[in-house]
Amino acid sequence: MSAARAASSGGANRLRRMSLGDWLGLGQLVVAVLGFSFAIWQLKGTRQAVERTEDRLKVNDLLYELPQLHRLERDLDESVRRGDIDDTIRALNDWRAQASRVGAYIRRVPGSDDLVSELHSSIAHAGQAKNALVNGKTNALAVTTETRASIEKVCRDIPSVAAELRSRIGGEDLNAHA
């Protein structure tokens, strides 16, 4: 008898000699391995669901923030038209804060690079205009000319980004584009 045949017949003999307890232990091991595999698969699915939910919440937050930019543009225009320096400074500060939050959201949206750049530009212009007014300039109309033009461009382009985001709420994960 060859060595390979003897080894295989020895293994077959061991299987025949296994007691009921040995078979039950082997069955428990198989069930445990299958159970852990299933649990890991479920955890992966749960993680993906949580990530999708987080993305949807971020999109909803952004969709709430976008109209606030239009309100701030209107507030700035009204305070400048009235010549109210304090309200103009407040509107400029509010714009900077709100635009920063929106910029953090939309930088992940495909095709939004120009809008993000313009948002950053409007934030910088608003800071410069605010500083000029705080430092004693009194002609809010002249001081905010570049700022208002930049803000107007942002507010003009925001609706297309909002439409893109609305279409994604039930769809693909925004992180796939980051």
Secondary structure as GFF3:
##gff-version 3
##sequence-region A 1 178
A	DSSP	alpha_helix	3	17	.	.	.	ID=ss1
A	DSSP	alpha_helix	20	82	.	.	.	ID=ss2
A	DSSP	alpha_helix	85	106	.	.	.	ID=ss3
A	DSSP	alpha_helix	113	134	.	.	.	ID=ss4
A	DSSP	alpha_helix	140	143	.	.	.	ID=ss5
A	DSSP	alpha_helix	145	168	.	.	.	ID=ss6
A	DSSP	three_ten_helix	174	177	.	.	.	ID=ss7
###
